[in-house]
Amino acid sequence: VTELRDARAWPQPLRIALTALGTPDTLPLPDLCAYTHRWRTLTPIVLTRHPKRRGGQTIDGPEDQIARELQLRGLPRATRITRIEGRWHEFRAQRPTGRRAAPAALLGAHIELAAPARGPIALGALAHFGLGLLVPDA
């Protein structure tokens, strides 16, 4: 970890940490950098929006939101999304500001894609903090 400080530009030190350097072929992360069409959650996906019920139908449900996230990231479409039951609410889903994600918004899933995709893949809100991380599903 390196601290950068320029008293003229930054009132607080800026901390930078390099976590990995290389290509998917050279990084020692075979699971995260796999090339496959079957994935499952390692950490829970935090939904970006609240599902709604209209006319007895679920609108923008978890499966719809996962499919949308895949599309937004330019990944192959999902041919099957199956929820994984578990104690996903026990994961810490808190932003640095202290605001917590609602427990009902956390879920696990098996995702089968129409074509193989290279990892790492992370979906949903807080994916940039490690939630919604997918690993190959055997």
C-alpha positions in Angstrom: 0.0 0.0 0.0 1.3 3.4 -1.0 0.2 6.8 0.3 0.3 9.7 -1.9 0.1 13.2 -0.5 0.2 16.5 -2.3 -0.7 19.2 0.3 -1.9 21.5 -2.5 -4.4 19.0 -4.0 -5.4 16.5 -1.2 -6.4 17.4 2.3 -6.2 13.7 3.3 -3.7 11.1 2.1 -4.8 9.1 -0.9 -4.2 5.3 -0.4 -3.6 3.0 -3.3 -3.3 -0.8 -3.1 -2.4 -2.9 -6.1 -4.3 -6.2 -5.8 -3.4 -8.0 -9.0 -1.4 -7.4 -12.1 -1.5 -9.6 -15.3 -3.8 -11.2 -17.7 -6.4 -14.0 -17.1 -3.9 -16.5 -18.4 -1.0 -15.4 -16.1 -3.0 -14.6 -12.8 -3.1 -17.5 -10.3 -6.9 -17.2 -10.1 -8.2 -20.2 -12.1 -11.7 -20.1 -10.7 -12.3 -16.3 -11.0 -10.7 -16.2 -14.5 -12.4 -19.3 -15.9 -14.0 -19.5 -19.3 -17.3 -21.3 -18.9 -21.1 -21.0 -19.4 -22.1 -22.2 -15.9 -21.6 -19.9 -12.9 -22.8 -19.7 -9.3 -22.6 -16.9 -6.7 -19.7 -17.0 -4.2 -20.9 -13.9 -2.5 -24.6 -12.7 -2.6 -26.0 -10.6 -5.4 -27.4 -7.3 -4.1 -30.4 -6.4 -6.3 -30.2 -2.9 -7.8 -34.0 -2.3 -7.7 -37.0 -3.5 -5.6 -39.1 -6.2 -7.4 -42.7 -5.1 -7.9 -46.0 -7.0 -8.1 -48.5 -5.7 -10.7 -51.6 -7.6 -11.7 -50.5 -10.7 -9.9 -47.2 -10.7 -11.9 -43.7 -10.0 -10.6 -42.1 -7.1 -12.5 -38.4 -6.6 -12.4 -37.8 -9.7 -10.2 -34.4 -11.1 -9.3 -34.1 -13.2 -12.4 -35.0 -10.2 -14.6 -32.4 -8.0 -12.8 -29.6 -10.6 -13.2 -30.4 -10.9 -16.9 -30.3 -7.1 -17.2 -26.9 -7.0 -15.4 -25.5 -9.6 -17.8 -26.7 -7.6 -20.8 -25.3 -4.3 -19.4 -21.9 -5.9 -19.0 -21.9 -7.3 -22.6 -22.0 -10.9 -21.4 -24.0 -13.7 -23.1 -27.7 -13.9 -22.2 -28.7 -16.3 -19.4 -30.6 -19.4 -20.5 -31.3 -20.5 -16.9 -31.2 -18.7 -13.6 -31.9 -20.7 -10.5 -31.9 -19.2 -7.0 -29.7 -20.8 -4.3 -31.3 -20.9 -0.9 -29.0 -19.9 1.9 -28.2 -17.5 4.7 -27.2 -14.7 2.3 -28.4 -12.0 4.7 -25.5 -12.8 7.0 -23.1 -11.2 4.5 -22.1 -7.7 5.3 -23.8 -5.5 2.7 -22.8 -2.1 3.9 -21.5 0.8 1.9 -18.6 2.9 3.3 -21.1 5.6 4.1 -22.7 3.2 6.6 -25.9 2.6 4.7 -26.9 -1.1 4.6 -28.6 -3.0 1.8 -32.0 -4.5 2.8 -31.6 -8.2 3.7 -34.4 -9.1 1.3 -32.3 -7.7 -1.6 -29.6 -10.4 -1.2 -29.7 -13.7 -3.0 -27.6 -16.5 -4.4 -28.0 -18.0 -7.9 -26.8 -20.6 -10.4 -26.5 -18.9 -13.8 -26.2 -20.8 -17.1 -25.2 -18.6 -20.1 -25.9 -19.2 -23.8 -22.2 -19.1 -24.5 -19.1 -19.3 -22.4 -17.8 -16.1 -20.8 -14.4 -15.3 -19.2 -14.4 -14.3 -15.5 -14.1 -12.5 -13.2 -17.8 -11.7 -13.2 -19.5 -9.7 -10.5 -23.2 -8.6 -10.7 -25.5 -6.3 -8.8 -25.1 -3.3 -6.5 -21.9 -3.3 -4.5 -20.2 -5.6 -7.0 -17.2 -3.2 -6.9 -16.9 -4.1 -3.2 -16.9 -7.9 -3.7 -20.5 -8.8 -3.6 -22.2 -10.6 -6.4 -19.0 -12.5 -7.2 -19.5 -15.5 -9.5 -17.3 -18.7 -9.7 -17.6 -21.6 -12.1 -20.4 -24.0 -11.3 -19.4 -27.7 -11.8 
